[in-house]
Amino acid sequence: MNNNGEYEGSCRSEPDAAPGRRTQARRDAVTVEIGYALASAAFVAAVAFGVVTGPALVLDLSSGAVHALVTVGGALAAVVFALRVATVLYRFRQGDAVPQPSQPGRTSPDS
């Protein structure tokens, strides 16, 4: 058994596994990226909700106005959350198509 919890010689521990199979490192990267997407989206949504509903705490508004601000803030937070998750995961997937240079500061492996 190796450090990744996989048995030696298993097809999952091979670095050049079949194209349809994901390596453990790739699965870990996807898990981390999903966690980042959810955490950053929750933060951005909370800030958006706070910005919209903040005046309800500071100003003396009618109950109808407070209700409207909370409703609009909740809807905006939900939309911002979904957009942030989609954007982060889309950029992560797009990053797979561009190979990284082999050396820092180089634009291609031949440089």
TASUL-V383190 format. One record per backbone hydrogen bond with DSSP energy under -0.5 kcal/mol. CO is the residue of the C=O (numbers start at 1). NH is the residue of the N-H. If there is no record, write none. Layout:
[[CO/NH] [CO/NH]]
This chain:
[[2/5] [6/2] [7/10] [10/13] [11/14] [12/24] [14/17] [15/17] [18/21] [23/27] [24/28] [25/29] [26/30] [27/31] [28/32] [29/33] [30/34] [31/35] [32/36] [33/37] [34/38] [35/39] [36/40] [37/41] [38/42] [39/43] [40/44] [41/45] [42/46] [43/47] [44/48] [45/49] [46/50] [47/51] [48/52] [49/53] [50/54] [53/56] [53/57] [54/57] [54/58] [55/59] [59/61] [62/66] [63/67] [64/68] [65/69] [66/70] [67/71] [68/72] [69/73] [70/74] [71/75] [72/76] [73/77] [74/78] [75/79] [76/80] [77/81] [78/82] [79/83] [80/84] [81/85] [82/86] [83/87] [84/88] [85/89] [86/90] [87/91] [88/92] [89/93] [90/94] [91/95] [92/96] [93/96] [94/97] [94/98] [97/99] [103/106] [108/111]]
